[in-house]
Amino acid sequence: MCLAIPGKIVSTTESGDPLLRTGKVNFGGVCKEVNLAYVPKADLEDYVIVHVGFALSVLDPEEAKITLDLIQQMHN
């Protein structure tokens, strides 16, 4: 089973090569560098689903918030 976590893109870095496009993604206060090659249209403030350092898809903001709330409830 795989676990993919939603996060919000807070910055992007363009390298000229679309396969090397990265961004900082905020996961509830923890920011990580993520490869954005699979989501070429993702931009600042978009929510993305991330698995092992790769953003796999852009997520609706409301769905992201619901998922993040559920994850937070599990930690409480």
N, C-alpha and C positions, 0 to 999 in steps of 0.2 A: 504494500500500500504506500502511496506517495502522499506527502503533505505539502501543499502550496499555500503560501500566506499572502494576504493582500497588503500592499503598502502604497504610499503616495510618493510620486516622483517630486523631489524638491530641487533637483538640478540635473542637467544633462551635459555630456561632453561629446563633441563631434570630433571624429578623427579623420574624416575623409573616406574611410572604409566603413560601409554600413554594418559589417560584421563585428566591428570593434566599438560601436556606439555603446556608451555606458551612461549610467545616471546614478545619483544618490537617491535611495528610496528610504522613506521614513516608515518604520514599523512600530508605531506607537511610542516614539521617543528614541528608538535605536535606528541609526542610519547606516545603511550598508551600500557598497558599490555593487551595481547589478548590470549585467549585460542586457541591452535593449534591442539586440539584433532581430528578435522574433516579433517585436512590436514597433515597426518603423514609424507608425503614425502617433505613437504615444508621446505626450508632451508634458510640460510642467503642470503640476496639480492633478494629473491623471492618476487613477488608482490602477495598479497592475497586480496580477497574480504572479508570485515568484516562487520558483522551485530550484534549488541548488544553484543560486546565483544568476538564474536566467528568468527574465520576465516573459511569461508565456502568453498572456492576453491582457487586454485592457478591460477593466471591470467597471460596471456602473457604480457611481459614487454611493448611492443608497444601499446597494448590495454589499459594497465594501464596508460601510459603516455597520450594517447588521452583523456581518461576519466578525468584524473587529470587536463589537460589543459582546458577542458570544464567546470569543477567545478570552476577553477580559473577565467575564463571569466565571470561566473555568479556573482562572488564577486566584479568584477571591474565595 
